[in-house]
Amino acid sequence: MSDDTPDLQAEHDALKAAHQKLKRRAQRNERAQFARGLLQGIMSMLKPGDVVFDCGANVGAVTGPLAETGATVHAFEPDPFAFGQLSQRVQGMENVVLHNVAVGVTAGSVRLMRAANFEDNPLGGSVKSTVIAGGRNIDERDDATIEVAMIALPDMIRSVAAQAGRIAFLKMDIEGAELELLEHMQAHGLFEFVGLTVAETHENKFRDLRPRFAALREAVAAQYPVTRVNLDWI
């Protein structure tokens, strides 16, 4: 009996881990479906003259469809590889303004770190490029990082909104750097300059930042409906 117990426990642990993995996958698929539906709804309302921001544009999976609405799209992407792919995808779209920069609270320069498997799969790995240290499966060695420019997104939000009246839509998927920016936007009322802000938050990637992410979610939910600020983008 005692000889079988370790095997039964190991089997139970394996089944539990497999169940949790399936649950996480189902939740992610549900969020992805929601994001696709939300994007379709956003595109149906955008028109020429509207201004949108795509922060963390990567290779243009969102930038391209947004630009097809005729809206002016400011696309921000710091990773040189992804920016090259993005540039090719939107070539000839005069309503796309490309920014080969990271976005942050203040302007300057910052160290860009890539996925540990970037060399083997640059297209898949580029979506994980980040300026925030401590992420899972990120290569933080000095000789594997790139120095990139960073713009002050809050200043640009104010400037563009002053000219256009408002920013119709702002999407943010910047691998952990969204935390400080969203905290700043919340504290300084910058969501008021945007019709709809959506962001993918990365609590699972940055374990030490989870308490701050939780506090941010609580503060945003207390002030804005998900039709104005949605932190479950994917």
Secondary structure, 3 states (H helix, E strand, C coil): CCCHHHHHHHHHHHHHHHHHHHHHHHHHHHHHHHHHHHHHHHHHHCCCCCEEEEECCCCCCCHHHHHCCCCEEEEECCCHHHHHHHHHHCCCCCCEEEECCEEECCCEEEEEEEECCCCCCHHHHHHHCECCCCCCCEECCHHHCEEEEEEEHHHHHHHHHHHHCCEEEEEECCCCCHHHHHHHHHHCCHHHHEEEEEEECCCCCCHHHHHHHHHHHHHHHHHCCCCCEECECC
